[in-house]
Amino acid sequence: MPRPPYHVAIFRYRRNGEDAVGYGEARRDMLEMAKLQPGFLGMDSIEGEGGEGVTLSYWTDEASIRAWRAQDELGVIREKSRRGWYDHYDLQVARVERAYGWSSAEDGDGTEWDAGSP
Amino acid sequence: MPRPPYHVAIFRYRRNGEDAVGYGEARRDMLEMAKLQPGFLGMDSIEGEGGEGVTLSYWTDEASIRAWRAQDELGVIREKSRRGWYDHYDLQVARVERAYGWSSAEDGDGTEWDAGSP
């Protein structure tokens, strides 16, 4: 990931449990489409046992998110999503202003990092 | 949630699987502390089977996030976290600029909403 600022699209959802195969295929298609899109930095998905999940997609700027979401193919997937897979979802588009973290080490206190601010 | 802008702290992690009881207690303590903090809007946690998870906490502004993270008690929990519970984690602080979503309905196409832009 680059130094901030960059943008994140936070997609939170609850699935209805239907059509796991179709859902899985659409997820893969969406990731492949995102990878081809200018400004794409990465994607991270977590899903819990109850069908609630969050997908974070990272982008260099907000215009890249808009361009990605405006694609016709994504509109088709969105229609299918609503008819078949989700109870509800929301999307928040946000500008990342600071980022830092920590990783453990085999011995010692681990490593702290700070990607800084704009 | 209010109309944008507001702020989100995106905490991504992988747990090492140790000390589930101590970890659970610290999570509850952190949520209770956040609820008492000025500017707190809400918290949303998802954890997958492999110990990877994300916690989104929402705040009216960035100063509220800084004040929350600067508390002594949170510093104690952070030290325990590093020694006992996580393989790695990172935190991104971001300003939410747009938000919208969709909910299913028993009959019909469901409900679309748009919380607007700043």
gemmi code that builds the backbone of each chain (N, CA, C; Angstrom):
import gemmi

chains = {
    "A": [
        ("MET", (0.843, -1.191, 0.000), (0.000, 0.000, 0.000), (0.892, 1.259, 0.000)),
        ("PRO", (0.419, 2.294, -0.698), (1.211, 3.525, -0.751), (1.076, 4.321, 0.550)),
        ("ARG", (1.787, 5.395, 0.617), (1.637, 6.333, 1.719), (0.297, 7.056, 1.555)),
        ("PRO", (-0.463, 7.317, 2.648), (-1.711, 8.081, 2.510), (-1.431, 9.462, 1.914)),
        ("PRO", (-2.408, 10.086, 1.247), (-3.792, 9.638, 1.129), (-4.034, 8.660, -0.024)),
        ("TYR", (-4.987, 7.771, 0.209), (-5.577, 6.956, -0.845), (-7.042, 6.734, -0.435)),
        ("HIS", (-7.799, 6.005, -1.233), (-9.223, 5.843, -0.926), (-9.592, 4.386, -0.655)),
        ("VAL", (-10.647, 4.217, 0.119), (-11.161, 2.876, 0.405), (-12.672, 2.875, 0.196)),
        ("ALA", (-13.165, 1.788, -0.404), (-14.603, 1.545, -0.492), (-14.915, 0.433, 0.505)),
        ("ILE", (-15.714, 0.755, 1.519), (-16.068, -0.195, 2.576), (-17.445, -0.764, 2.250)),
        ("PHE", (-17.476, -2.024, 1.862), (-18.735, -2.682, 1.504), (-19.111, -3.647, 2.631)),
        ("ARG", (-20.194, -3.343, 3.340), (-20.666, -4.200, 4.439), (-21.960, -4.870, 4.001)),
        ("TYR", (-22.140, -6.129, 4.340), (-23.321, -6.832, 3.837), (-23.764, -7.951, 4.766)),
        ("ARG", (-24.977, -8.410, 4.564), (-25.399, -9.699, 5.103), (-25.998, -10.496, 3.973)),
        ("ARG", (-25.471, -11.694, 3.764), (-25.985, -12.576, 2.717), (-27.204, -13.320, 3.220)),
        ("ASN", (-28.046, -13.719, 2.258), (-29.243, -14.477, 2.640), (-28.992, -15.993, 2.582)),
        ("GLY", (-27.789, -16.393, 2.180), (-27.453, -17.814, 2.168), (-27.833, -18.558, 0.901)),
        ("GLU", (-28.493, -17.874, -0.038), (-28.925, -18.523, -1.288), (-27.795, -18.519, -2.338)),
        ("ASP", (-27.818, -19.534, -3.214), (-26.998, -19.532, -4.434), (-25.519, -19.248, -4.169)),
        ("ALA", (-24.901, -20.080, -3.329), (-23.494, -19.870, -2.969), (-22.581, -19.950, -4.203)),
        ("VAL", (-22.947, -20.808, -5.171), (-22.105, -20.970, -6.355), (-22.110, -19.694, -7.200)),
        ("GLY", (-23.300, -19.198, -7.492), (-23.411, -17.978, -8.291), (-22.749, -16.797, -7.599)),
        ("TYR", (-22.919, -16.745, -6.293), (-22.294, -15.676, -5.519), (-20.770, -15.754, -5.612)),
        ("GLY", (-20.231, -16.952, -5.424), (-18.773, -17.127, -5.471), (-18.200, -16.739, -6.829)),
        ("GLU", (-18.921, -17.109, -7.907), (-18.456, -16.750, -9.253), (-18.450, -15.234, -9.441)),
        ("ALA", (-19.509, -14.580, -8.967), (-19.603, -13.123, -9.110), (-18.486, -12.425, -8.326)),
        ("ARG", (-18.184, -12.961, -7.138), (-17.096, -12.387, -6.334), (-15.778, -12.460, -7.105)),
        ("ARG", (-15.519, -13.604, -7.692), (-14.268, -13.755, -8.447), (-14.246, -12.811, -9.642)),
        ("ASP", (-15.387, -12.719, -10.348), (-15.456, -11.815, -11.500), (-15.181, -10.369, -11.075)),
        ("MET", (-15.756, -9.974, -9.942), (-15.584, -8.598, -9.486), (-14.124, -8.297, -9.150)),
        ("LEU", (-13.462, -9.276, -8.522), (-12.056, -9.071, -8.182), (-11.215, -8.958, -9.454)),
        ("GLU", (-11.494, -9.826, -10.431), (-10.742, -9.772, -11.690), (-10.968, -8.437, -12.410)),
        ("MET", (-12.224, -7.968, -12.382), (-12.531, -6.681, -13.021), (-11.804, -5.534, -12.315)),
        ("ALA", (-11.765, -5.608, -10.988), (-11.112, -4.542, -10.221), (-9.619, -4.488, -10.537)),
        ("LYS", (-9.011, -5.683, -10.672), (-7.564, -5.738, -10.940), (-7.195, -5.065, -12.252)),
        ("LEU", (-8.140, -5.089, -13.204), (-7.884, -4.483, -14.518), (-8.127, -2.974, -14.509)),
        ("GLN", (-8.715, -2.477, -13.449), (-9.163, -1.085, -13.405), (-8.017, -0.162, -12.964)),
        ("PRO", (-7.830, 0.980, -13.669), (-6.783, 1.921, -13.236), (-7.050, 2.392, -11.810)),
        ("GLY", (-5.985, 2.521, -11.033), (-6.108, 3.047, -9.682), (-6.372, 2.007, -8.618)),
        ("PHE", (-6.527, 0.732, -9.025), (-6.802, -0.322, -8.038), (-5.535, -0.660, -7.246)),
        ("LEU", (-5.648, -0.711, -5.918), (-4.506, -1.004, -5.048), (-4.590, -2.365, -4.358)),
        ("GLY", (-5.821, -2.844, -4.118), (-5.945, -4.125, -3.433), (-7.333, -4.331, -2.865)),
        ("MET", (-7.630, -5.567, -2.455), (-8.952, -5.895, -1.919), (-8.777, -6.895, -0.780)),
        ("ASP", (-9.632, -6.777, 0.217), (-9.531, -7.583, 1.431), (-10.958, -7.923, 1.876)),
        ("SER", (-11.272, -9.211, 1.967), (-12.625, -9.633, 2.325), (-12.627, -10.518, 3.564)),
        ("ILE", (-13.553, -10.256, 4.462), (-13.733, -11.083, 5.656), (-15.214, -11.422, 5.745)),
        ("GLU", (-15.528, -12.699, 5.937), (-16.923, -13.070, 6.148), (-17.043, -13.912, 7.404)),
        ("GLY", (-18.000, -13.561, 8.256), (-18.220, -14.305, 9.489), (-19.186, -15.461, 9.268)),
        ("GLU", (-19.444, -16.226, 10.324), (-20.279, -17.423, 10.209), (-21.736, -17.111, 9.882)),
        ("GLY", (-22.230, -15.984, 10.343), (-23.639, -15.663, 10.154), (-23.984, -15.051, 8.807)),
        ("GLY", (-23.011, -15.013, 7.874), (-23.270, -14.430, 6.564), (-23.020, -12.933, 6.511)),
        ("GLU", (-22.560, -12.356, 7.630), (-22.194, -10.941, 7.598), (-20.746, -10.827, 7.139)),
        ("GLY", (-20.485, -9.819, 6.351), (-19.131, -9.679, 5.848), (-18.795, -8.250, 5.510)),
        ("VAL", (-17.512, -8.045, 5.253), (-17.054, -6.732, 4.807), (-15.972, -6.935, 3.754)),
        ("THR", (-16.060, -6.162, 2.679), (-15.021, -6.153, 1.660), (-14.464, -4.738, 1.568)),
        ("LEU", (-13.160, -4.646, 1.759), (-12.475, -3.359, 1.650), (-11.741, -3.347, 0.323)),
        ("SER", (-12.031, -2.375, -0.540), (-11.220, -2.241, -1.750), (-10.506, -0.899, -1.708)),
        ("TYR", (-9.244, -0.938, -2.094), (-8.381, 0.235, -1.971), (-8.035, 0.782, -3.346)),
        ("TRP", (-8.026, 2.109, -3.446), (-7.879, 2.805, -4.717), (-7.031, 4.049, -4.529)),
        ("THR", (-6.367, 4.453, -5.609), (-5.512, 5.646, -5.505), (-6.321, 6.914, -5.246)),
        ("ASP", (-7.561, 6.970, -5.763), (-8.357, 8.197, -5.654), (-9.841, 7.870, -5.849)),
        ("GLU", (-10.687, 8.826, -5.555), (-12.119, 8.570, -5.616), (-12.615, 8.397, -7.050)),
        ("ALA", (-11.975, 9.094, -7.996), (-12.403, 8.968, -9.395), (-12.269, 7.519, -9.875)),
        ("SER", (-11.245, 6.821, -9.409), (-11.060, 5.413, -9.792), (-12.206, 4.556, -9.270)),
        ("ILE", (-12.684, 4.846, -8.063), (-13.817, 4.104, -7.505), (-15.065, 4.357, -8.348)),
        ("ARG", (-15.277, 5.608, -8.690), (-16.454, 5.952, -9.512), (-16.398, 5.243, -10.855)),
        ("ALA", (-15.220, 5.246, -11.490), (-15.071, 4.601, -12.800), (-15.320, 3.099, -12.693)),
        ("TRP", (-14.814, 2.500, -11.639), (-14.988, 1.061, -11.418), (-16.476, 0.731, -11.269)),
        ("ARG", (-17.163, 1.510, -10.444), (-18.560, 1.208, -10.153), (-19.491, 1.542, -11.316)),
        ("ALA", (-19.020, 2.366, -12.235), (-19.867, 2.774, -13.366), (-19.862, 1.756, -14.499)),
        ("GLN", (-19.001, 0.720, -14.412), (-18.928, -0.257, -15.498), (-20.243, -1.012, -15.665)),
        ("ASP", (-20.606, -1.252, -16.899), (-21.855, -1.956, -17.193), (-21.889, -3.335, -16.539)),
        ("GLU", (-20.754, -4.032, -16.613), (-20.715, -5.403, -16.105), (-20.970, -5.438, -14.601)),
        ("LEU", (-20.479, -4.417, -13.917), (-20.710, -4.353, -12.478), (-22.186, -4.065, -12.187)),
        ("GLY", (-22.810, -3.302, -13.056), (-24.239, -3.042, -12.895), (-25.058, -4.321, -12.996)),
        ("VAL", (-24.647, -5.216, -13.901), (-25.336, -6.504, -14.054), (-25.191, -7.322, -12.769)),
        ("ILE", (-23.966, -7.370, -12.239), (-23.730, -8.109, -10.996), (-24.548, -7.499, -9.852)),
        ("ARG", (-24.627, -6.181, -9.835), (-25.374, -5.508, -8.764), (-26.852, -5.905, -8.796)),
        ("GLU", (-27.406, -5.975, -9.993), (-28.806, -6.401, -10.123), (-29.004, -7.816, -9.596)),
        ("LYS", (-28.085, -8.715, -9.986), (-28.165, -10.096, -9.501), (-28.040, -10.138, -7.984)),
        ("SER", (-27.136, -9.296, -7.455), (-26.904, -9.260, -6.008), (-28.192, -9.001, -5.273)),
        ("ARG", (-28.892, -8.003, -5.775), (-30.101, -7.591, -5.068), (-31.185, -8.653, -5.148)),
        ("ARG", (-31.288, -9.305, -6.289), (-32.345, -10.287, -6.454), (-32.043, -11.586, -5.721)),
        ("GLY", (-30.736, -11.901, -5.607), (-30.464, -13.253, -5.138), (-29.635, -13.456, -3.886)),
        ("TRP", (-28.754, -12.515, -3.519), (-27.720, -12.899, -2.559), (-27.729, -12.171, -1.217)),
        ("TYR", (-28.238, -10.942, -1.211), (-28.068, -10.140, 0.003), (-29.386, -9.839, 0.710)),
        ("ASP", (-29.314, -9.772, 2.035), (-30.405, -9.188, 2.812), (-30.285, -7.659, 2.814)),
        ("HIS", (-29.072, -7.210, 2.992), (-28.821, -5.764, 2.931), (-27.330, -5.521, 2.736)),
        ("TYR", (-26.976, -4.368, 2.266), (-25.573, -3.971, 2.180), (-25.490, -2.454, 2.215)),
        ("ASP", (-24.308, -1.963, 2.562), (-24.066, -0.533, 2.363), (-22.632, -0.323, 1.917)),
        ("LEU", (-22.391, 0.826, 1.359), (-21.072, 1.165, 0.841), (-20.697, 2.541, 1.350)),
        ("GLN", (-19.510, 2.632, 1.926), (-18.978, 3.920, 2.364), (-17.691, 4.175, 1.595)),
        ("VAL", (-17.589, 5.326, 1.010), (-16.383, 5.715, 0.282), (-15.627, 6.711, 1.150)),
        ("ALA", (-14.369, 6.387, 1.450), (-13.620, 7.189, 2.422), (-12.191, 7.435, 1.958)),
        ("ARG", (-11.641, 8.540, 2.447), (-10.268, 8.938, 2.131), (-9.391, 8.570, 3.318)),
        ("VAL", (-8.426, 7.679, 3.090), (-7.526, 7.259, 4.170), (-6.475, 8.339, 4.395)),
        ("GLU", (-6.408, 8.796, 5.632), (-5.532, 9.922, 5.964), (-4.297, 9.503, 6.747)),
        ("ARG", (-4.386, 8.387, 7.473), (-3.259, 7.877, 8.250), (-3.327, 6.363, 8.250)),
        ("ALA", (-2.166, 5.727, 8.342), (-2.132, 4.262, 8.413), (-0.900, 3.826, 9.184)),
        ("TYR", (-1.101, 2.876, 10.098), (0.049, 2.308, 10.796), (-0.308, 0.920, 11.286)),
        ("GLY", (0.705, 0.189, 11.740), (0.436, -1.182, 12.131), (1.571, -1.804, 12.882)),
        ("TRP", (1.427, -3.087, 13.086), (2.391, -3.840, 13.899), (2.376, -5.298, 13.452)),
        ("SER", (3.571, -5.920, 13.419), (3.677, -7.351, 13.139), (4.499, -8.030, 14.215)),
        ("SER", (4.098, -9.232, 14.581), (4.849, -9.973, 15.595), (6.167, -10.471, 15.011)),
        ("ALA", (7.093, -10.837, 15.907), (8.356, -11.420, 15.493), (8.544, -12.702, 16.281)),
        ("GLU", (9.336, -13.631, 15.746), (9.577, -14.891, 16.444), (10.145, -14.623, 17.838)),
        ("ASP", (11.089, -13.712, 17.907), (11.643, -13.326, 19.202), (11.594, -11.803, 19.288)),
        ("GLY", (11.351, -11.296, 20.470), (11.354, -9.852, 20.639), (9.967, -9.268, 20.550)),
        ("ASP", (9.900, -7.976, 20.359), (8.649, -7.235, 20.519), (7.895, -7.015, 19.217)),
        ("GLY", (8.374, -7.511, 18.120), (7.688, -7.283, 16.855), (8.090, -5.940, 16.233)),
        ("THR", (7.430, -5.629, 15.143), (7.807, -4.469, 14.367), (6.636, -3.529, 14.207)),
        ("GLU", (6.853, -2.283, 14.522), (5.833, -1.248, 14.386), (6.139, -0.449, 13.119)),
        ("TRP", (5.116, -0.068, 12.391), (5.352, 0.782, 11.227), (4.300, 1.880, 11.165)),
        ("ASP", (4.663, 2.948, 10.500), (3.782, 4.094, 10.360), (3.940, 4.629, 8.942)),
        ("ALA", (2.863, 4.520, 8.161), (2.934, 4.944, 6.760), (2.767, 6.453, 6.620)),
        ("GLY", (2.565, 7.134, 7.742), (2.554, 8.582, 7.704), (1.227, 9.176, 7.292)),
        ("SER", (1.190, 10.469, 7.253), (0.007, 11.252, 6.924), (0.264, 12.024, 5.638)),
        ("PRO", (-0.804, 12.521, 5.004), (-0.632, 13.285, 3.770), (0.215, 14.530, 4.013)),
    ],
    "B": [
        ("MET", (-26.483, 6.234, 11.553), (-25.287, 6.985, 11.130), (-25.712, 8.347, 10.563)),
        ("PRO", (-24.893, 9.361, 10.826), (-25.220, 10.698, 10.298), (-24.915, 10.790, 8.808)),
        ("ARG", (-25.231, 11.917, 8.266), (-24.856, 12.223, 6.894), (-23.340, 12.459, 6.835)),
        ("PRO", (-22.641, 11.987, 5.799), (-21.202, 12.273, 5.697), (-20.953, 13.786, 5.656)),
        ("PRO", (-19.782, 14.273, 6.071), (-18.612, 13.471, 6.458), (-18.632, 13.032, 7.923)),
        ("TYR", (-18.055, 11.851, 8.146), (-17.685, 11.390, 9.484), (-16.419, 10.552, 9.300)),
        ("HIS", (-15.883, 10.017, 10.383), (-14.620, 9.282, 10.280), (-14.795, 7.818, 10.652)),
        ("VAL", (-13.895, 6.999, 10.106), (-13.876, 5.575, 10.431), (-12.443, 5.150, 10.737)),
        ("ALA", (-12.293, 4.322, 11.752), (-11.008, 3.663, 12.032), (-11.165, 2.214, 11.614)),
        ("ILE", (-10.373, 1.810, 10.628), (-10.432, 0.448, 10.078), (-9.304, -0.360, 10.709)),
        ("PHE", (-9.656, -1.291, 11.556), (-8.660, -2.118, 12.251), (-8.711, -3.514, 11.645)),
        ("ARG", (-7.642, -3.896, 10.960), (-7.560, -5.225, 10.347), (-6.545, -6.053, 11.125)),
        ("TYR", (-6.814, -7.333, 11.317), (-5.900, -8.122, 12.152), (-5.926, -9.599, 11.783)),
        ("ARG", (-4.910, -10.295, 12.247), (-4.977, -11.756, 12.313), (-4.591, -12.180, 13.723)),
        ("ARG", (-5.467, -12.923, 14.364), (-5.206, -13.424, 15.707), (-4.344, -14.660, 15.642)),
        ("ASN", (-3.602, -14.893, 16.742), (-2.761, -16.093, 16.792), (-3.492, -17.283, 17.431)),
        ("GLY", (-4.739, -17.056, 17.892), (-5.525, -18.147, 18.464), (-5.313, -18.381, 19.951)),
        ("GLU", (-4.381, -17.649, 20.576), (-4.104, -17.826, 22.013), (-5.093, -17.031, 22.868)),
        ("ASP", (-5.340, -17.509, 24.073), (-6.028, -16.762, 25.126), (-7.345, -16.132, 24.668)),
        ("ALA", (-8.253, -16.976, 24.205), (-9.534, -16.469, 23.699), (-10.327, -15.742, 24.785)),
        ("VAL", (-10.198, -16.199, 26.035), (-10.950, -15.575, 27.124), (-10.454, -14.147, 27.374)),
        ("GLY", (-9.153, -14.001, 27.528), (-8.585, -12.664, 27.761), (-8.870, -11.729, 26.601)),
        ("TYR", (-8.789, -12.267, 25.395), (-9.082, -11.468, 24.213), (-10.532, -10.995, 24.209)),
        ("GLY", (-11.458, -11.909, 24.505), (-12.882, -11.561, 24.526), (-13.185, -10.480, 25.553)),
        ("GLU", (-12.568, -10.591, 26.720), (-12.768, -9.580, 27.770), (-12.255, -8.220, 27.320)),
        ("ALA", (-11.085, -8.211, 26.707), (-10.503, -6.936, 26.258), (-11.374, -6.301, 25.171)),
        ("ARG", (-11.931, -7.132, 24.287), (-12.833, -6.612, 23.254), (-14.043, -5.928, 23.890)),
        ("ARG", (-14.627, -6.580, 24.855), (-15.792, -5.984, 25.522), (-15.408, -4.686, 26.227)),
        ("ASP", (-14.246, -4.704, 26.908), (-13.788, -3.480, 27.587), (-13.614, -2.339, 26.588)),
        ("MET", (-13.013, -2.663, 25.442), (-12.759, -1.615, 24.445), (-14.055, -1.015, 23.916)),
        ("LEU", (-15.048, -1.870, 23.686), (-16.330, -1.379, 23.192), (-16.996, -0.480, 24.246)),
        ("GLU", (-16.954, -0.920, 25.513), (-17.554, -0.107, 26.580), (-16.843, 1.240, 26.701)),
        ("MET", (-15.511, 1.224, 26.572), (-14.751, 2.472, 26.640), (-15.111, 3.403, 25.487)),
        ("ALA", (-15.264, 2.811, 24.318), (-15.588, 3.632, 23.139), (-16.950, 4.295, 23.297)),
        ("LYS", (-17.916, 3.534, 23.844), (-19.269, 4.072, 24.015), (-19.293, 5.297, 24.920)),
        ("LEU", (-18.342, 5.360, 25.847), (-18.277, 6.494, 26.785), (-17.547, 7.690, 26.189)),
        ("GLN", (-16.908, 7.475, 25.053), (-16.038, 8.501, 24.478), (-16.837, 9.497, 23.624)),
        ("PRO", (-16.604, 10.801, 23.779), (-17.304, 11.772, 22.915), (-17.006, 11.505, 21.438)),
        ("GLY", (-18.016, 11.649, 20.624), (-17.823, 11.503, 19.185), (-18.013, 10.097, 18.658)),
        ("PHE", (-18.266, 9.132, 19.548), (-18.425, 7.743, 19.100), (-19.779, 7.539, 18.417)),
        ("LEU", (-19.782, 6.922, 17.249), (-21.030, 6.699, 16.504), (-21.447, 5.234, 16.444)),
        ("GLY", (-20.467, 4.326, 16.513), (-20.838, 2.918, 16.419), (-19.636, 2.053, 16.082)),
        ("MET", (-19.791, 0.726, 16.228), (-18.700, -0.207, 15.971), (-19.271, -1.456, 15.324)),
        ("ASP", (-18.498, -2.064, 14.443), (-18.945, -3.203, 13.661), (-17.756, -4.153, 13.488)),
        ("SER", (-17.890, -5.389, 13.959), (-16.778, -6.348, 13.908), (-17.163, -7.594, 13.141)),
        ("ILE", (-16.260, -8.048, 12.283), (-16.450, -9.303, 11.546), (-15.178, -10.117, 11.708)),
        ("GLU", (-15.330, -11.376, 12.073), (-14.148, -12.244, 12.134), (-14.414, -13.506, 11.342)),
        ("GLY", (-13.469, -13.877, 10.497), (-13.597, -15.092, 9.699), (-13.048, -16.303, 10.441)),
        ("GLU", (-13.145, -17.474, 9.816), (-12.737, -18.715, 10.480), (-11.238, -18.789, 10.750)),
        ("GLY", (-10.448, -18.190, 9.895), (-8.996, -18.297, 10.024), (-8.378, -17.334, 11.028)),
        ("GLY", (-9.212, -16.611, 11.799), (-8.659, -15.672, 12.772), (-8.408, -14.292, 12.201)),
        ("GLU", (-8.723, -14.118, 10.898), (-8.602, -12.783, 10.327), (-9.887, -12.010, 10.590)),
        ("GLY", (-9.747, -10.744, 10.876), (-10.925, -9.967, 11.188), (-10.747, -8.500, 10.876)),
        ("VAL", (-11.869, -7.797, 10.955), (-11.831, -6.350, 10.787), (-12.839, -5.727, 11.749)),
        ("THR", (-12.424, -4.668, 12.417), (-13.324, -3.897, 13.263), (-13.372, -2.475, 12.730)),
        ("LEU", (-14.579, -2.040, 12.420), (-14.793, -0.674, 11.943), (-15.387, 0.118, 13.102)),
        ("SER", (-14.733, 1.208, 13.501), (-15.366, 2.077, 14.496), (-15.588, 3.440, 13.854)),
        ("TYR", (-16.756, 3.995, 14.122), (-17.196, 5.235, 13.461), (-17.237, 6.372, 14.461)),
        ("TRP", (-16.792, 7.553, 14.008), (-16.600, 8.701, 14.880), (-17.011, 9.971, 14.139)),
        ("THR", (-17.414, 10.963, 14.902), (-17.833, 12.216, 14.266), (-16.681, 12.924, 13.569)),
        ("ASP", (-15.456, 12.770, 14.117), (-14.310, 13.507, 13.569), (-13.011, 12.818, 13.977)),
        ("GLU", (-11.922, 13.236, 13.373), (-10.651, 12.581, 13.632), (-10.147, 12.857, 15.048)),
        ("ALA", (-10.441, 14.026, 15.595), (-9.983, 14.357, 16.948), (-10.549, 13.374, 17.968)),
        ("SER", (-11.779, 12.919, 17.745), (-12.381, 11.934, 18.659), (-11.623, 10.612, 18.615)),
        ("ILE", (-11.172, 10.216, 17.438), (-10.395, 8.978, 17.319), (-9.076, 9.128, 18.065)),
        ("ARG", (-8.423, 10.253, 17.888), (-7.150, 10.497, 18.585), (-7.331, 10.466, 20.101)),
        ("ALA", (-8.401, 11.113, 20.586), (-8.649, 11.153, 22.034), (-8.922, 9.747, 22.570)),
        ("TRP", (-9.672, 8.958, 21.808), (-9.991, 7.587, 22.220), (-8.713, 6.747, 22.315)),
        ("ARG", (-7.876, 6.848, 21.272), (-6.673, 6.015, 21.242), (-5.610, 6.475, 22.230)),
        ("ALA", (-5.718, 7.704, 22.718), (-4.698, 8.236, 23.631), (-4.967, 7.834, 25.087)),
        ("GLN", (-6.122, 7.197, 25.358), (-6.436, 6.829, 26.740), (-5.425, 5.821, 27.301)),
        ("ASP", (-5.074, 5.995, 28.557), (-4.105, 5.099, 29.205), (-4.573, 3.646, 29.170)),
        ("GLU", (-5.879, 3.463, 29.438), (-6.402, 2.096, 29.539), (-6.294, 1.365, 28.198)),
        ("LEU", (-6.466, 2.126, 27.113), (-6.342, 1.507, 25.799), (-4.883, 1.144, 25.523)),
        ("GLY", (-3.975, 1.956, 26.047), (-2.552, 1.643, 25.907), (-2.194, 0.324, 26.572)),
        ("VAL", (-2.800, 0.059, 27.726), (-2.561, -1.200, 28.447), (-3.063, -2.375, 27.609)),
        ("ILE", (-4.272, -2.227, 27.065), (-4.835, -3.287, 26.220), (-3.954, -3.506, 24.985)),
        ("ARG", (-3.446, -2.415, 24.421), (-2.603, -2.520, 23.224), (-1.335, -3.334, 23.525)),
        ("GLU", (-0.749, -3.084, 24.690), (0.449, -3.846, 25.075), (0.129, -5.338, 25.196)),
        ("LYS", (-1.004, -5.641, 25.854), (-1.415, -7.049, 25.991), (-1.660, -7.671, 24.622)),
        ("SER", (-2.280, -6.878, 23.727), (-2.596, -7.363, 22.385), (-1.344, -7.859, 21.682)),
        ("ARG", (-0.321, -7.044, 21.787), (0.903, -7.374, 21.067), (1.578, -8.603, 21.644)),
        ("ARG", (1.516, -8.713, 22.967), (2.208, -9.840, 23.595), (1.452, -11.143, 23.436)),
        ("GLY", (0.102, -11.032, 23.349), (-0.638, -12.276, 23.468), (-1.566, -12.693, 22.355)),
        ("TRP", (-2.121, -11.774, 21.564), (-3.283, -12.143, 20.775), (-3.135, -12.062, 19.256)),
        ("TYR", (-2.258, -11.191, 18.772), (-2.230, -10.939, 17.331), (-0.943, -11.408, 16.652)),
        ("ASP", (-1.098, -11.863, 15.431), (0.065, -12.047, 14.560), (0.457, -10.708, 13.938)),
        ("HIS", (-0.556, -9.984, 13.499), (-0.311, -8.650, 12.943), (-1.612, -7.873, 12.924)),
        ("TYR", (-1.507, -6.582, 12.837), (-2.693, -5.749, 12.660), (-2.280, -4.452, 11.998)),
        ("ASP", (-3.249, -3.762, 11.424), (-2.996, -2.396, 10.984), (-4.248, -1.556, 11.198)),
        ("LEU", (-4.058, -0.272, 11.225), (-5.145, 0.658, 11.464), (-5.081, 1.748, 10.407)),
        ("GLN", (-6.207, 1.985, 9.763), (-6.318, 3.078, 8.794), (-7.395, 4.036, 9.295)),
        ("VAL", (-7.056, 5.288, 9.344), (-8.015, 6.310, 9.761), (-8.455, 7.053, 8.512)),
        ("ALA", (-9.773, 7.075, 8.281), (-10.282, 7.608, 7.005), (-11.511, 8.479, 7.215)),
        ("ARG", (-11.688, 9.403, 6.289), (-12.831, 10.318, 6.319), (-13.878, 9.823, 5.331)),
        ("VAL", (-15.046, 9.472, 5.813), (-16.113, 8.966, 4.951), (-16.757, 10.140, 4.219)),
        ("GLU", (-16.757, 10.048, 2.905), (-17.235, 11.159, 2.074), (-18.600, 10.892, 1.449)),
        ("ARG", (-18.923, 9.614, 1.252), (-20.217, 9.233, 0.670), (-20.665, 7.923, 1.304)),
        ("ALA", (-21.969, 7.730, 1.398), (-22.492, 6.461, 1.927), (-23.848, 6.192, 1.310)),
        ("TYR", (-24.053, 4.934, 0.879), (-25.369, 4.550, 0.397), (-25.528, 3.044, 0.532)),
        ("GLY", (-26.733, 2.582, 0.346), (-26.961, 1.166, 0.573), (-28.302, 0.702, 0.051)),
        ("TRP", (-28.607, -0.530, 0.390), (-29.816, -1.174, -0.105), (-30.267, -2.231, 0.899)),
        ("SER", (-31.579, -2.352, 1.093), (-32.148, -3.411, 1.926), (-33.228, -4.141, 1.154)),
        ("SER", (-33.271, -5.457, 1.343), (-34.297, -6.254, 0.660), (-35.664, -6.004, 1.293)),
        ("ALA", (-36.701, -6.358, 0.565), (-38.067, -6.267, 1.068), (-38.729, -7.621, 0.832)),
        ("GLU", (-39.743, -7.927, 1.620), (-40.447, -9.207, 1.470), (-40.984, -9.350, 0.051)),
        ("ASP", (-41.581, -8.275, -0.458), (-42.069, -8.295, -1.832), (-41.513, -7.045, -2.536)),
        ("GLY", (-41.200, -7.170, -3.795), (-40.717, -6.007, -4.525), (-39.198, -5.937, -4.563)),
        ("ASP", (-38.700, -4.798, -4.908), (-37.293, -4.632, -5.246), (-36.424, -4.179, -4.088)),
        ("GLY", (-36.976, -4.003, -2.928), (-36.173, -3.541, -1.809), (-36.060, -2.024, -1.809)),
        ("THR", (-35.252, -1.529, -0.884), (-35.169, -0.088, -0.675), (-33.736, 0.383, -0.830)),
        ("GLU", (-33.556, 1.380, -1.653), (-32.243, 1.981, -1.874), (-32.171, 3.274, -1.067)),
        ("TRP", (-31.025, 3.560, -0.485), (-30.888, 4.831, 0.225), (-29.538, 5.455, -0.088)),
        ("ASP", (-29.462, 6.742, 0.050), (-28.231, 7.486, -0.217), (-28.108, 8.573, 0.846)),
        ("ALA", (-27.073, 8.425, 1.682), (-26.898, 9.387, 2.778), (-26.250, 10.680, 2.304)),
        ("GLY", (-25.925, 10.751, 1.003), (-25.428, 12.008, 0.452), (-23.950, 12.238, 0.679)),
        ("SER", (-23.488, 13.341, 0.193), (-22.082, 13.741, 0.250), (-21.973, 15.011, 1.080)),
        ("PRO", (-20.755, 15.334, 1.534), (-20.571, 16.553, 2.326), (-20.971, 17.790, 1.537)),
    ],
}
model = gemmi.Model(1)
for chain_id, residues in chains.items():
    chain = gemmi.Chain(chain_id)
    for i, (resn, *xyz) in enumerate(residues, 1):
        res = gemmi.Residue()
        res.name, res.seqid = resn, gemmi.SeqId(i, " ")
        for name, pos in zip(("N", "CA", "C"), xyz):
            atom = gemmi.Atom()
            atom.name, atom.element = name, gemmi.Element(name[0])
            atom.pos, atom.b_iso = gemmi.Position(*pos), 0.0
            res.add_atom(atom)
        chain.add_residue(res)
    model.add_chain(chain)
structure = gemmi.Structure()
structure.add_model(model)
structure.setup_entities()
